[in-house]
Amino acid sequence: MLPFCPTAGKDVCFVTHLSIPAPPLRHRRPKMSVFFLSAPPSISVLSHRSTTTTSVTCCSSLQTLPQPLSHPQPSLSSPLSSNSLLTNSKTSSGCSLNCPHFDSCSGCTHEDNLHRPVVLQEATTFFKKLGVSDFTFDTCRLWGWRCRAKLAIRGSSTDPLIGLYEEGTHNVVDIPDCKGIKILNIEPYDEDERTGYLRYVQMAVTTYNTSLPASERYRSGRVQVSLVWNARSETSASSEKLNNLATFLWRNGGPNSEVHLIHSVWANFQTSTNNVIFGNRWRHLLGERDFWEHVGGIDVYLPPSSFGQANTRAFDSLLQKLHKYVPIGSSVTDLYAGAGVIGLSLASTRKCRKEMSVRCVEINKESKLAFEKTIDRLPSSLDSSISWHHADTSIEPLSWLVGSDILVVDPPRKGLDPSLIGALRDIKSAERKAMTLESPTFKAKDEKRPWILRAREDSVQIPSRTTQEENRSLPQTLIYISCGWESFKENCTALLSSKAWHLSKAHGFNFFPGTQSIEILAVFKRGPGASVKKKKSGKKKKKNKLEKQS
């Protein structure tokens, strides 16, 4: 996936929104020095109508100070109305991007009204037509929210370009100014000639330190740096340059530097000519090996190869809302689960500890290690049956639905796989089949289903200490987390048209302020819904009236 715009996917990030600590300097410099330079990061100061100022780097979304912003925001608990979508001039001026790279960089789509993406009006109207009049929208934090970034490295060793691509091109919009590349004569990657060394850099911020208040954790964040190197392995001829660059970063940003910003330095080796950023080979170079984050009430292990949320605080708000829709003792299947953060968060919450079953299914095998390390830090009092499976849920998806009261899906931007949509649309007719269909977690003869065998071989099982009855039911509740608005609308329409589901609740979250992206948490329930039933009862009354007249 190419780092061109946050709306392209949840893992597409850019440095001007990155949440890293740094001392405040002047407002809006044309370029900024990032944490891996010989000097501390250049910071600009954005002032608001109040006396409080917040330090941000270059663009208004890079956090450097943890104090909450005083920008006017709507109530998060009240539903949106058409009036609440109108923004007055005071609110507009207080929620502007003020980024010098806006005209050329593809990262953001609008400068003003960061708290109200244009798509919000469309979303409100869409849900209202479906009978959800209490749709809510969480504006989330507008500045200092980004915890993950991927930037392309191009140009030359004397004039490197580091930033995002211009939209629709592979031309890099230069954002930071890296002195390390110049000093060490590190040649950036050339896509045409396939020469050079440094292709991309990924930066991930950990704010993990549960002994500190949340605001203090964000002040003391550390950055995990991953260098994508144009070589097959660490034994290549260019390995000396790689080690020199890593040492330079550590010397100027490690624990012995003026400002300790770097958590660790990693190398990824990639020689492919396609658009995939990372190769399969990783090497830990310097710093701490384990990278932790605290979200959803649990400690989450995040190696550089795994997916991580760009906006962890907004994701944490979404999880808190999701917890309310999962009753005590539910059996949950989490599809597109990644490292199982959603499922494990549900299992570990106090209200859901008794007799709960959680099954996480993910196609990326790299997530297995993250799941295993994360479960080691779950509360010892937890008595739930928990499992993780490496499998493609697009293949016979019904088998993964068996034994679940609640289905949680968090698909990529393209939405649900067509086969899963089909299984959910036909779920009522599939109930009889489910009584004879073996769930992948049950021991059965699956010689004719090799994908189930592979999933079982690659699974991680944490059995409950108490005996649980075998559950053959199919989900009565579907909780859909969407990062792609267009695909969600299509999936939602397909589910509702089948009359097998109705939309019960919907909530929006502003994961990427300044973009057209909107994160959706939607709760579907089995059955046609109250509106359809009312129409039927009306016809019945009309029929009775005609009978009386005759």
C-alpha positions as CSV (number, residue, x, y, z in Angstrom):
1,M,0.0,0.0,0.0
2,L,1.4,3.4,-1.0
3,P,1.6,6.3,1.5
4,F,-0.5,8.8,-0.4
5,C,-3.5,9.7,1.7
6,P,-5.2,8.6,5.0
7,T,-8.5,8.0,3.2
8,A,-6.8,5.1,1.3
9,G,-6.7,2.9,4.3
10,K,-6.2,2.8,8.0
11,D,-2.4,2.3,7.8
12,V,-1.7,5.2,5.6
13,C,-0.2,8.0,7.6
14,F,2.0,11.1,7.3
15,V,4.5,12.8,9.5
16,T,2.8,16.2,9.9
17,H,0.2,14.5,12.1
18,L,2.6,12.4,14.0
19,S,2.3,12.5,17.8
20,I,5.8,13.0,19.2
21,P,7.1,15.1,22.0
22,A,9.4,18.1,21.3
23,P,10.2,21.6,22.5
24,P,8.2,24.5,21.0
25,L,10.0,26.8,18.5
26,R,8.7,29.2,15.8
27,H,5.3,29.1,14.0
28,R,5.1,27.5,10.6
29,R,8.5,27.0,9.3
30,P,8.6,26.0,5.6
31,K,10.4,22.7,6.5
32,M,10.7,20.8,9.7
33,S,13.4,18.7,11.2
34,V,12.1,15.3,12.3
35,F,13.1,13.5,15.5
36,F,15.8,11.5,13.7
37,L,18.0,14.6,12.9
38,S,21.0,16.0,14.7
39,A,18.9,18.9,16.1
40,P,15.6,18.7,18.1
41,P,12.4,18.8,16.0
42,S,11.3,22.1,14.6
43,I,8.0,23.0,16.1
44,S,5.4,25.6,15.3
45,V,2.9,27.1,17.8
46,L,-0.8,27.4,17.0
47,S,-2.7,29.7,19.2
48,H,-6.5,29.6,19.8
49,R,-9.0,32.1,21.0
50,S,-8.3,31.2,24.6
51,T,-5.0,31.9,26.4
52,T,-3.9,28.3,26.0
53,T,-1.4,27.5,23.2
54,T,-0.7,24.1,21.8
55,S,2.6,23.3,20.2
56,V,2.5,21.4,16.9
57,T,4.9,20.6,14.2
58,C,4.4,22.3,10.8
59,C,0.8,21.1,10.6
60,S,-1.8,21.3,13.3
61,S,-2.0,17.6,14.0
62,L,1.4,16.8,15.3
63,Q,1.2,16.7,19.1
64,T,4.0,17.9,21.3
65,L,2.1,18.9,24.5
66,P,-0.5,16.8,26.1
67,Q,-2.9,19.4,27.5
68,P,-6.4,19.0,26.1
69,L,-7.4,21.5,23.4
70,S,-10.1,24.1,24.0
71,H,-11.5,24.1,20.5
72,P,-15.3,24.1,20.5
73,Q,-16.7,20.6,19.9
74,P,-20.3,19.3,19.9
75,S,-21.6,17.1,22.6
76,L,-20.5,13.5,22.0
77,S,-23.6,12.0,23.6
78,S,-26.3,13.8,21.7
79,P,-27.5,12.8,18.2
80,L,-26.6,15.1,15.3
81,S,-29.3,17.3,13.8
82,S,-29.1,19.3,10.6
83,N,-28.5,22.5,12.6
84,S,-25.6,21.0,14.4
85,L,-23.9,20.4,11.1
86,L,-23.8,24.1,10.4
87,T,-20.5,25.6,11.5
88,N,-20.3,29.3,12.6
89,S,-17.3,31.5,11.8
90,K,-15.9,31.2,15.3
91,T,-15.8,27.5,15.2
92,S,-14.4,27.5,11.7
93,S,-11.5,29.7,12.6
94,G,-10.7,27.6,15.6
95,C,-10.6,24.4,13.7
96,S,-8.3,25.2,10.7
97,L,-5.3,23.2,9.5
98,N,-2.9,26.0,8.7
99,C,-0.4,23.7,7.0
100,P,2.1,25.1,4.5
101,H,2.1,21.8,2.6
102,F,-1.7,21.7,2.0
103,D,-1.6,22.8,-1.6
104,S,0.8,20.1,-2.8
105,C,0.5,17.3,-0.2
106,S,-2.2,14.7,-0.8
107,G,-2.6,13.9,2.9
108,C,-5.5,16.3,3.7
109,T,-8.5,17.3,1.6
110,H,-9.8,20.4,3.5
111,E,-8.1,23.0,5.7
112,D,-11.1,24.3,7.7
113,N,-13.7,22.7,9.9
114,L,-11.5,19.8,10.9
115,H,-14.2,18.7,13.3
116,R,-16.8,18.4,10.5
117,P,-15.8,16.4,7.5
118,V,-17.9,17.1,4.5
119,V,-19.0,13.4,4.4
120,L,-20.7,13.8,7.8
121,Q,-23.8,15.4,6.3
122,E,-24.2,12.6,3.8
123,A,-23.7,10.0,6.6
124,T,-26.3,11.7,8.8
125,T,-28.8,11.7,6.0
126,F,-28.0,8.1,5.0
127,F,-28.6,6.7,8.5
128,K,-31.8,8.8,9.0
129,K,-33.3,7.3,5.9
130,L,-32.6,3.9,7.4
131,G,-34.4,4.8,10.6
132,V,-31.4,5.7,12.8
133,S,-32.3,9.2,13.9
134,D,-29.9,9.2,16.9
135,F,-26.7,8.8,14.8
136,T,-23.8,10.4,16.8
137,F,-20.4,11.7,15.8
138,D,-17.3,11.9,17.9
139,T,-15.0,14.6,16.6
140,C,-12.1,13.1,18.6
141,R,-8.9,15.0,19.0
142,L,-8.2,17.4,16.1
143,W,-4.4,18.0,16.8
144,G,-1.7,15.7,18.0
145,W,-3.5,12.5,17.2
146,R,-1.3,10.6,14.8
147,C,0.8,7.7,16.1
148,R,1.9,6.1,12.9
149,A,3.4,7.3,9.6
150,K,4.9,5.9,6.4
151,L,6.9,8.2,4.2
152,A,8.6,7.6,0.8
153,I,12.3,8.5,0.4
154,R,13.4,9.7,-3.1
155,G,15.7,12.3,-4.6
156,S,19.4,12.1,-4.1
157,S,21.9,11.9,-1.2
158,T,22.6,15.7,-1.5
159,D,18.9,16.6,-2.0
160,P,16.7,13.9,-0.5
161,L,12.9,14.1,-0.8
162,I,10.9,12.7,2.2
163,G,7.2,12.8,2.3
164,L,4.0,11.7,0.7
165,Y,3.3,11.2,-3.0
166,E,1.4,13.8,-5.0
167,E,-2.1,12.3,-5.6
168,G,-2.1,9.9,-8.5
169,T,1.7,10.1,-9.0
170,H,5.0,8.8,-7.5
171,N,6.3,12.3,-7.1
172,V,7.3,12.9,-3.5
173,V,6.1,16.1,-1.8
174,D,9.1,17.0,0.4
175,I,8.0,17.6,4.0
176,P,10.9,17.0,6.5
177,D,14.6,17.8,6.1
178,C,16.8,14.8,7.0
179,K,20.4,15.8,7.6
180,G,21.4,12.2,8.3
181,I,21.0,11.2,4.7
182,K,23.2,14.0,3.5
183,I,25.9,13.6,6.2
184,L,26.2,9.8,5.6
185,N,25.7,10.0,1.8
186,I,22.8,7.6,1.9
187,E,21.4,7.3,-1.7
188,P,17.6,7.3,-1.8
189,Y,15.8,4.6,-3.8
190,D,15.4,5.3,-7.6
191,E,12.2,3.5,-8.9
192,D,13.3,3.7,-12.5
193,E,16.8,2.5,-12.1
194,R,16.1,0.3,-9.1
195,T,19.2,1.6,-7.4
196,G,19.8,3.4,-4.1
197,Y,19.3,2.1,-0.6
198,L,16.6,3.8,1.5
199,R,13.1,3.3,0.1
200,Y,10.7,4.2,2.9
201,V,10.7,5.0,6.6
202,Q,7.9,4.0,9.0
203,M,7.5,5.8,12.4
204,A,5.2,4.5,15.1
205,V,4.7,6.3,18.5
206,T,4.1,4.3,21.7
207,T,2.6,6.2,24.5
208,Y,2.6,3.1,26.7
209,N,3.2,3.7,30.4
210,T,0.2,2.9,32.5
211,S,1.9,4.1,35.6
212,L,1.4,7.7,34.3
213,P,-1.8,9.6,33.6
214,A,-2.9,9.6,30.0
215,S,-1.7,13.1,29.3
216,E,1.7,12.3,30.7
217,R,1.9,9.2,28.6
218,Y,1.6,11.3,25.5
219,R,4.3,13.6,26.7
220,S,6.8,10.8,27.1
221,G,6.0,9.0,23.9
222,R,8.8,7.2,22.0
223,V,9.2,6.5,18.3
224,Q,9.9,3.1,16.7
225,V,11.7,3.8,13.4
226,S,11.7,1.2,10.6
227,L,14.0,1.7,7.6
228,V,13.0,0.0,4.4
229,W,16.2,-0.9,2.7
230,N,16.8,-1.9,-0.9
231,A,18.6,-5.1,-0.2
232,R,17.8,-8.8,0.3
233,S,19.3,-9.1,3.8
234,E,21.6,-7.6,6.4
235,T,24.6,-9.3,4.7
236,S,24.3,-7.2,1.5
237,A,27.1,-4.9,0.4
238,S,25.2,-1.9,1.7
239,S,24.8,-3.2,5.2
240,E,27.5,-0.8,6.5
241,K,25.6,2.2,5.3
242,L,22.5,0.8,7.0
243,N,24.2,0.3,10.3
244,N,25.8,3.8,10.1
245,L,22.3,5.4,9.5
246,A,20.8,3.4,12.4
247,T,23.7,4.5,14.7
248,F,23.3,8.1,13.6
249,L,19.6,8.0,14.5
250,W,20.3,6.4,17.9
251,R,23.1,8.8,18.8
252,N,20.9,11.8,18.0
253,G,17.5,10.5,19.3
254,G,18.4,7.7,21.8
255,P,18.6,7.8,25.6
256,N,21.9,9.6,25.6
257,S,20.8,12.4,23.3
258,E,19.5,15.8,24.3
259,V,15.9,14.7,23.7
260,H,15.2,11.0,24.0
261,L,12.7,10.3,21.3
262,I,13.6,7.0,19.7
263,H,12.3,3.8,21.1
264,S,14.0,1.4,18.6
265,V,15.4,1.2,15.1
266,W,14.4,-1.7,12.8
267,A,15.4,-2.6,9.2
268,N,13.1,-4.1,6.6
269,F,14.6,-5.6,3.5
270,Q,12.7,-5.1,0.2
271,T,13.8,-5.5,-3.4
272,S,10.5,-6.0,-5.0
273,T,9.5,-3.5,-7.8
274,N,5.8,-3.6,-6.9
275,N,3.9,-1.1,-4.7
276,V,4.2,-3.2,-1.6
277,I,6.2,-1.2,1.0
278,F,7.5,-3.9,3.2
279,G,9.4,-7.1,2.4
280,N,9.2,-10.3,4.5
281,R,12.6,-10.0,6.2
282,W,13.0,-7.8,9.4
283,R,15.9,-7.1,11.6
284,H,16.1,-5.4,15.0
285,L,19.0,-3.0,15.0
286,L,19.0,-0.8,18.2
287,G,16.8,0.0,21.2
288,E,14.1,-2.0,22.8
289,R,12.7,-5.0,20.9
290,D,9.2,-5.1,22.3
291,F,6.8,-2.2,21.4
292,W,3.6,-1.9,23.5
293,E,0.5,0.2,23.5
294,H,-2.4,0.4,25.9
295,V,-5.8,0.5,24.1
296,G,-9.2,-0.9,24.9
297,G,-8.2,-1.6,28.4
298,I,-5.4,-4.0,27.5
299,D,-1.7,-4.0,26.7
300,V,-1.2,-4.6,23.0
301,Y,2.1,-5.9,21.4
302,L,2.8,-4.2,18.1
303,P,5.9,-5.4,16.1
304,P,6.8,-3.2,13.2
305,S,5.4,-5.7,10.7
306,S,1.9,-5.7,12.1
307,F,-1.0,-3.3,11.5
308,G,-1.5,-0.5,14.1
309,Q,-4.0,2.2,14.4
310,A,-2.9,5.7,13.3
311,N,-5.2,7.3,15.9
312,T,-5.1,5.2,19.0
313,R,-7.1,7.5,21.2
314,A,-10.0,7.7,18.7
315,F,-9.8,3.9,18.4
316,D,-10.0,3.6,22.2
317,S,-13.1,5.8,22.1
318,L,-14.7,3.5,19.5
319,L,-13.9,0.4,21.6
320,Q,-15.5,1.9,24.7
321,K,-18.7,2.5,22.6
322,L,-18.5,-1.1,21.1
323,H,-18.3,-2.7,24.6
324,K,-21.8,-1.4,25.4
325,Y,-23.3,-3.6,22.7
326,V,-21.8,-6.9,23.9
327,P,-23.9,-8.6,26.6
328,I,-22.3,-10.5,29.5
329,G,-21.5,-14.1,28.5
330,S,-21.7,-13.6,24.8
331,S,-19.8,-15.8,22.3
332,V,-18.0,-13.5,19.9
333,T,-16.3,-14.1,16.6
334,D,-14.0,-11.3,15.4
335,L,-13.3,-11.4,11.7
336,Y,-10.5,-9.4,10.0
337,A,-9.1,-9.4,13.6
338,G,-5.5,-8.5,13.1
339,A,-3.8,-9.2,16.4
340,G,-7.2,-9.7,18.1
341,V,-7.3,-6.3,19.8
342,I,-11.1,-6.0,19.6
343,G,-11.8,-9.5,20.7
344,L,-9.3,-9.5,23.5
345,S,-10.5,-6.1,24.7
346,L,-14.0,-7.5,24.9
347,A,-12.8,-10.6,26.8
348,S,-10.8,-8.6,29.3
349,T,-13.4,-6.0,30.3
350,R,-14.9,-6.7,33.7
351,K,-18.5,-6.9,32.5
352,C,-17.7,-9.7,30.0
353,R,-15.4,-12.0,32.0
354,K,-17.9,-14.8,32.8
355,E,-18.4,-17.7,30.5
356,M,-17.3,-15.7,27.4
357,S,-15.9,-17.1,24.2
358,V,-13.8,-15.1,21.8
359,R,-12.6,-16.3,18.5
360,C,-10.3,-14.1,16.3
361,V,-9.8,-14.8,12.6
362,E,-7.1,-13.1,10.5
363,I,-5.5,-13.7,7.1
364,N,-2.1,-12.1,8.0
365,K,0.1,-14.7,9.7
366,E,2.3,-11.9,11.0
367,S,-0.4,-11.1,13.6
368,K,0.0,-14.4,15.4
369,L,3.1,-13.3,17.4
370,A,1.3,-10.1,18.4
371,F,-1.7,-12.1,19.6
372,E,0.4,-14.5,21.6
373,K,2.4,-11.8,23.4
374,T,-0.8,-9.8,24.1
375,I,-2.6,-12.6,25.7
376,D,0.3,-13.1,28.1
377,R,-0.6,-9.8,29.7
378,L,-4.3,-10.4,30.0
379,P,-5.7,-10.5,33.6
380,S,-5.0,-13.8,35.4
381,S,-8.6,-13.8,36.6
382,L,-9.9,-14.0,33.1
383,D,-11.9,-17.2,32.5
384,S,-12.8,-17.1,28.8
385,S,-12.2,-19.4,25.9
386,I,-10.0,-17.4,23.5
387,S,-8.6,-18.5,20.2
388,W,-6.8,-16.9,17.2
389,H,-6.9,-18.5,13.7
390,H,-4.8,-17.8,10.6
391,A,-7.4,-18.2,7.9
392,D,-9.1,-16.5,4.9
393,T,-12.7,-15.9,5.9
394,S,-13.8,-15.5,2.3
395,I,-13.6,-19.3,2.0
396,E,-16.7,-20.9,3.4
397,P,-17.4,-18.0,5.8
398,L,-20.4,-19.8,7.3
399,S,-18.2,-22.2,9.2
400,W,-16.7,-19.2,11.1
401,L,-20.1,-17.9,12.1
402,V,-21.2,-21.1,13.8
403,G,-21.1,-20.9,17.6
404,S,-21.3,-17.1,17.7
405,D,-23.9,-14.8,19.3
406,I,-22.2,-11.7,18.1
407,L,-20.1,-11.2,15.0
408,V,-17.6,-8.3,14.9
409,V,-16.1,-7.3,11.5
410,D,-13.4,-4.7,10.9
411,P,-12.6,-5.2,7.2
412,P,-10.1,-3.1,5.1
413,R,-11.3,-0.1,3.1
414,K,-12.7,-2.3,0.3
415,G,-15.3,-3.7,2.8
416,L,-16.6,-7.3,3.4
417,D,-15.7,-10.1,1.1
418,P,-18.6,-10.9,-1.3
419,S,-18.8,-14.5,0.1
420,L,-19.3,-13.2,3.6
421,I,-22.0,-10.8,2.5
422,G,-23.7,-13.7,0.9
423,A,-23.5,-15.8,4.0
424,L,-24.9,-13.0,6.1
425,R,-27.8,-12.3,3.7
426,D,-28.7,-16.0,3.7
427,I,-28.2,-16.5,7.4
428,K,-31.8,-17.5,8.2
429,S,-31.8,-20.3,5.7
430,A,-28.3,-21.3,6.8
431,E,-29.5,-22.0,10.4
432,R,-30.5,-25.6,9.6
433,K,-27.3,-26.2,7.9
434,A,-25.3,-24.8,10.8
435,M,-26.7,-27.6,13.1
436,T,-24.7,-30.1,11.0
437,L,-21.7,-27.9,10.0
438,E,-18.6,-28.2,12.2
439,S,-17.1,-25.0,13.5
440,P,-13.4,-24.8,12.9
441,T,-12.7,-24.8,16.6
442,F,-14.5,-28.2,17.1
443,K,-12.6,-31.5,16.5
444,A,-14.0,-33.1,13.4
445,K,-13.0,-34.8,10.2
446,D,-12.1,-32.0,7.9
447,E,-10.1,-33.8,5.3
448,K,-12.3,-32.3,2.6
449,R,-11.8,-28.7,4.0
450,P,-8.0,-28.2,3.9
451,W,-8.4,-24.5,4.7
452,I,-10.0,-25.4,8.0
453,L,-7.1,-27.8,8.8
454,R,-4.5,-25.1,8.1
455,A,-6.4,-22.6,10.3
456,R,-6.4,-25.2,13.1
457,E,-2.7,-25.8,12.7
458,D,-1.9,-22.1,12.8
459,S,-4.3,-21.3,15.7
460,V,-3.6,-20.3,19.2
461,Q,-6.0,-21.7,21.8
462,I,-6.6,-20.5,25.4
463,P,-9.3,-22.7,26.9
464,S,-11.6,-21.7,29.7
465,R,-11.2,-23.2,33.1
466,T,-14.9,-23.9,33.3
467,T,-16.8,-26.3,31.1
468,Q,-18.7,-24.6,28.4
469,E,-21.6,-26.1,26.4
470,E,-21.1,-26.5,22.7
471,N,-22.7,-23.6,20.9
472,R,-24.1,-24.1,17.4
473,S,-26.0,-20.9,17.1
474,L,-25.5,-18.2,14.4
475,P,-25.0,-14.5,15.2
476,Q,-28.0,-12.5,16.3
477,T,-25.9,-9.3,16.3
478,L,-23.5,-7.9,13.7
479,I,-21.1,-5.1,14.8
480,Y,-19.5,-3.6,11.7
481,I,-16.5,-1.3,12.1
482,S,-15.8,0.5,8.8
483,C,-12.9,2.7,7.6
484,G,-14.3,2.9,4.0
485,W,-17.6,4.9,3.8
486,E,-18.4,4.0,0.2
487,S,-17.9,0.3,0.7
488,F,-19.9,0.4,4.0
489,K,-22.9,2.0,2.2
490,E,-22.8,-0.8,-0.4
491,N,-22.5,-3.6,2.3
492,C,-25.2,-2.0,4.5
493,T,-27.6,-1.8,1.6
494,A,-26.9,-5.4,0.6
495,L,-27.5,-6.6,4.2
496,L,-30.7,-4.7,4.7
497,S,-32.2,-5.6,1.3
498,S,-32.1,-9.3,2.3
499,K,-34.5,-8.6,5.2
500,A,-32.3,-10.8,7.4
501,W,-30.9,-7.8,9.3
502,H,-32.0,-4.3,10.4
503,L,-29.8,-1.4,11.4
504,S,-30.1,-0.7,15.1
505,K,-27.4,1.9,16.0
506,A,-24.7,3.9,14.2
507,H,-21.9,6.1,15.4
508,G,-19.2,8.0,13.5
509,F,-15.7,8.9,14.6
510,N,-13.3,11.5,13.2
511,F,-10.2,9.3,12.9
512,F,-8.5,11.5,10.3
513,P,-9.3,15.2,10.8
514,G,-8.7,17.2,7.6
515,T,-9.8,14.3,5.3
516,Q,-13.0,12.9,3.9
517,S,-12.5,9.8,5.9
518,I,-15.1,8.8,8.6
519,E,-14.9,5.7,10.8
520,I,-18.3,4.0,11.4
521,L,-19.5,1.7,14.2
522,A,-22.8,0.2,13.1
523,V,-24.9,-2.4,15.0
524,F,-27.1,-4.7,13.0
525,K,-29.7,-7.0,14.5
526,R,-31.4,-10.1,13.1
527,G,-34.8,-9.6,11.6
528,P,-36.5,-7.0,9.4
529,G,-36.8,-4.3,12.1
530,A,-39.6,-2.4,13.8
531,S,-40.4,-0.2,10.7
532,V,-41.3,-3.3,8.6
533,K,-43.4,-4.8,11.4
534,K,-45.4,-1.6,11.7
535,K,-46.3,-1.7,8.1
536,K,-47.5,-5.3,8.4
537,S,-49.6,-4.5,11.4
538,G,-51.2,-1.6,9.5
539,K,-52.3,-3.9,6.7
540,K,-53.8,-6.3,9.2
541,K,-55.9,-3.5,10.8
542,K,-57.1,-2.4,7.4
543,K,-58.2,-5.9,6.5
544,N,-60.1,-6.3,9.8
545,K,-61.9,-3.0,9.1
546,L,-63.1,-4.2,5.6
547,E,-64.3,-7.5,7.1
548,K,-66.5,-5.5,9.7
549,Q,-68.0,-3.3,6.9
550,S,-69.0,-6.4,4.9
